[in-house]
Amino acid sequence: MRTVGIAVLVVAFVAIGGFAISSFLNGRDDAAVHSSAGPGDARSTAGDLGAAADVGVPGNIVLLYSAPADRQALQALAADVGGPPSPELEDAGQAVLVRRDPQADGVVAVSATRVLRAASPQDPQVRAFVESWLGDADDA
């Protein structure tokens, strides 16, 4: 009986120790993995991109394009990475919005604070931008 009591105490101490270590490590976790590192450049706050680039809720991404032929490829990318667009995703800062802007001169990917200019939707940096900044509400 004494051996069982000692075993129960050892298990309890191990469990408490594991919980303490886990709490300590989680408390020191820095979730902001790429705070300012990632594709694109800092976006000017002067609104140089126009109203079409308004992301609405931080975390959303806007993909601007000038050539009508780019629309389908950008919508496919948006659906692949962000899912089908919906008001709920926009309100949550989880949407990839595709908009035509004749002044875009190619493709312009926009987040709340970052911008990336590319010649075409096939540029791998466009996908990397969306994957990096989509849903990043700290990107405001």
C-alpha positions as CSV (number, residue, x, y, z in Angstrom):
1,M,0.0,0.0,0.0
2,R,2.9,2.3,0.8
3,T,4.4,1.7,-2.6
4,V,1.1,2.7,-4.3
5,G,1.0,6.0,-2.3
6,I,4.6,6.8,-3.3
7,A,3.8,6.0,-7.0
8,V,0.8,8.3,-6.9
9,L,2.9,11.1,-5.4
10,V,5.6,10.7,-8.0
11,V,3.0,10.8,-10.9
12,A,1.4,13.9,-9.3
13,F,4.8,15.7,-9.1
14,V,5.7,14.7,-12.7
15,A,2.3,16.1,-13.9
16,I,2.7,19.3,-12.0
17,G,6.2,19.7,-13.2
18,G,5.2,19.1,-16.8
19,F,2.4,21.6,-16.5
20,A,4.8,24.2,-15.0
21,I,7.3,23.7,-17.8
22,S,4.6,23.9,-20.5
23,S,3.2,27.1,-18.9
24,F,6.7,28.7,-18.8
25,L,7.5,27.9,-22.4
26,N,4.1,29.0,-23.7
27,G,4.4,32.3,-21.8
28,R,7.7,33.0,-23.6
29,D,6.4,32.1,-27.0
30,D,6.6,35.0,-29.5
31,A,3.8,34.4,-32.1
32,A,4.9,37.4,-34.2
33,V,7.1,35.3,-36.4
34,H,7.5,37.7,-39.2
35,S,6.5,41.0,-37.8
36,S,8.1,43.0,-40.6
37,A,9.9,40.3,-42.6
38,G,8.1,39.0,-45.6
39,P,7.5,39.7,-49.2
40,G,6.7,43.2,-50.3
41,D,7.7,46.7,-49.1
42,A,6.2,48.9,-46.4
43,R,3.1,50.6,-47.7
44,S,3.0,54.4,-47.7
45,T,0.2,55.7,-45.5
46,A,-0.4,58.5,-48.0
47,G,-2.9,56.3,-49.8
48,D,-0.9,56.3,-53.0
49,L,-2.7,53.2,-54.3
50,G,-6.3,54.6,-54.4
51,A,-9.6,53.4,-53.1
52,A,-9.4,50.1,-54.9
53,A,-6.5,49.1,-52.5
54,D,-8.6,49.5,-49.4
55,V,-8.2,46.2,-47.5
56,G,-11.0,47.1,-45.0
57,V,-10.2,45.0,-42.0
58,P,-6.5,44.4,-41.3
59,G,-5.6,40.9,-42.3
60,N,-7.4,41.0,-45.6
61,I,-5.3,41.1,-48.9
62,V,-6.3,42.9,-52.0
63,L,-5.0,41.8,-55.4
64,L,-5.2,44.6,-57.9
65,Y,-4.7,43.9,-61.6
66,S,-4.7,46.0,-64.8
67,A,-5.1,43.5,-67.6
68,P,-8.5,41.8,-67.7
69,A,-6.7,38.5,-68.7
70,D,-5.1,38.4,-65.2
71,R,-8.5,38.2,-63.4
72,Q,-9.0,34.4,-63.6
73,A,-5.5,33.5,-62.4
74,L,-5.8,35.9,-59.5
75,Q,-9.2,34.6,-58.5
76,A,-7.9,31.1,-58.6
77,L,-5.0,32.1,-56.4
78,A,-7.3,33.8,-54.0
79,A,-9.6,30.8,-53.8
80,D,-6.7,28.4,-53.4
81,V,-5.1,30.3,-50.5
82,G,-8.1,32.1,-48.8
83,G,-11.1,30.1,-49.9
84,P,-14.2,31.4,-51.5
85,P,-14.8,35.1,-50.7
86,S,-17.5,35.9,-48.3
87,P,-18.6,38.9,-46.1
88,E,-17.8,36.8,-43.0
89,L,-14.1,36.3,-44.2
90,E,-13.8,40.0,-45.0
91,D,-15.2,41.0,-41.5
92,A,-12.7,38.5,-39.9
93,G,-9.7,39.9,-41.8
94,Q,-9.2,36.6,-43.6
95,A,-10.3,37.4,-47.2
96,V,-8.3,37.7,-50.5
97,L,-10.1,40.3,-52.6
98,V,-9.5,40.6,-56.3
99,R,-10.2,44.0,-57.9
100,R,-9.4,45.6,-61.3
101,D,-7.5,48.8,-61.3
102,P,-6.3,50.1,-64.7
103,Q,-3.5,52.0,-63.0
104,A,-2.1,48.9,-61.4
105,D,0.4,48.3,-64.2
106,G,0.5,44.5,-63.7
107,V,-0.4,43.0,-60.4
108,V,-0.3,44.8,-57.0
109,A,-0.7,42.8,-53.8
110,V,-1.8,45.0,-50.9
111,S,-2.1,44.3,-47.1
112,A,-2.8,46.9,-44.5
113,T,0.9,48.0,-44.3
114,R,2.7,46.1,-47.1
115,V,2.6,46.3,-50.9
116,L,4.1,44.1,-53.6
117,R,4.3,44.9,-57.3
118,A,4.6,42.1,-59.9
119,A,4.5,41.8,-63.6
120,S,1.9,39.0,-63.6
121,P,-0.1,36.7,-61.4
122,Q,2.4,33.9,-62.2
123,D,5.1,35.6,-60.2
124,P,5.7,33.3,-57.2
125,Q,6.1,36.4,-54.9
126,V,2.4,37.1,-55.3
127,R,1.5,33.8,-53.7
128,A,4.2,34.2,-51.1
129,F,2.8,37.7,-50.2
130,V,-0.8,36.4,-49.8
131,E,0.4,33.4,-47.8
132,S,2.6,35.5,-45.6
133,W,0.2,38.4,-44.8
134,L,-3.3,36.9,-45.1
135,G,-5.0,37.0,-41.7
136,D,-2.1,39.0,-40.1
137,A,-4.1,41.5,-38.1
138,D,-0.8,42.7,-36.5
139,D,0.0,44.0,-40.0
140,A,-1.7,47.2,-39.2
